């Protein structure tokens, strides 16, 4: 997911307002990349060369700023899921989409927590976008489960929670593509459908 947005529909009409809006988004990208999504909004305003009051006129809350910053990427992920639904290999289609989601979720420190918090908060500005991701994940997951590739005892909320937890762990391990692929491989192995071995009488797993 890229967070480089085309001009959003709610971009201010006046040229000076548009410039300020774009400067704020650029400053937010730089600040969040360095310090995570909990970074000071005053720092964002300072980088953009405006007052904190001006920032709040454009983005009333931190989540409103995040929603605008991430909107295009979320839309791209939803479109990607729609395209992958037609894939002849439902299990691989889900894995491909999860890899793209994981990269997006690991973009900023704090982003996985922001996404999961918004997902369960209908009042959040980010909620609609996150709910769209859940619906996209649910469609791919259901198809992979129906084909027998992915375990049946899993829902979209649990899947998103697992991917975001993986993204958080990847950030703590100093993000690299190799680390991301390693964590994703571990996650996919855990999602794969397979028979569960019964427990032996002494509590040990039967072999």
C-alpha positions, 0 to 999 in steps of 0.5 A, spaced: 500 500 500 502 506 498 500 512 502 502 517 496 495 520 495 491 523 489 488 529 491 482 527 496 475 529 494 475 534 500 481 538 498 480 545 500 478 549 494 482 555 494 489 554 492 493 557 498 488 552 502 490 546 497 497 548 498 497 548 506 493 541 506 498 538 501 504 541 506 501 538 512 500 531 509 507 531 506 509 533 513 505 528 517 508 522 512 515 524 514 513 525 522 510 518 522 515 515 518 520 517 523 516 517 530 510 513 529 503 515 528 503 517 536 508 523 534 506 530 536 501 533 531 505 540 533 511 537 530 507 535 524 504 543 524 511 545 525 514 541 519 509 544 514 510 551 517 503 552 519 500 553 526 497 547 530 490 551 529 491 551 522 492 543 522 486 542 526 482 546 521 484 541 516 484 535 520 480 535 526 483 529 529 489 525 529 485 519 526 482 524 520 489 526 518 491 518 518 484 517 514 486 522 509 494 519 509 492 512 508 485 513 504 488 511 497 492 505 500 486 502 503 482 503 496 488 500 493 488 494 497 480 493 497 481 493 489 486 488 489 482 483 493 477 484 488 482 482 483 484 476 486 477 473 488 478 471 480 485 467 482 484 460 480 488 458 487 484 461 493 489 460 498 495 463 494 490 469 492 489 470 500 497 469 501 499 475 496 494 479 499 496 478 506 503 480 504 501 487 501 497 488 507 502 486 512 507 491 508 502 497 509 501 495 516 508 495 518 509 502 514 509 506 521 510 505 528 503 505 531 499 504 525 497 496 527 494 499 533 491 505 530 488 500 525 485 495 530 482 500 534 479 504 529 476 497 526 472 496 533 470 503 534 464 505 529 465 513 531 472 513 529 474 517 522 478 511 520 472 506 521 469 505 515 476 504 511 478 499 516 471 496 515 472 495 508 479 492 509 475 487 513 470 485 508 475 484 503 479 480 507 473 476 509 471 475 502 478 472 500 478 468 507 471 465 505 474 462 498 480 460 501 476 456 506 471 453 502 477 450 497 480 447 503 487 451 503 485 455 510 483 452 516 475 453 517 476 456 525 478 463 523 474 469 521 476 476 518 477 479 525 482 474 527 485 474 521 486 482 521 489 481 528 494 476 526 496 480 520 497 487 524 500 483 530 505 480 525 506 487 522 508 490 529 513 484 531 516 486 524 517 493 526 520 491 533 525 487 529 527 492 524 523 492 518 526 489 512 523 485 506 526 479 509 524 479 516 517 481 513 517 475 509 519 470 515 514 473 519 508 472 514 511 465 512 510 463 520 503 466 519 501 462 513 503 456 516 499 457 522 493 458 517 493 452 513 488 447 514 491 441 517 488 435 521 489 437 529 493 431 532 489 428 538 492 429 545 495 423 548 493 421 555 499 424 559 497 431 556 502 430 550 501 431 543 500 425 540 505 424 534 
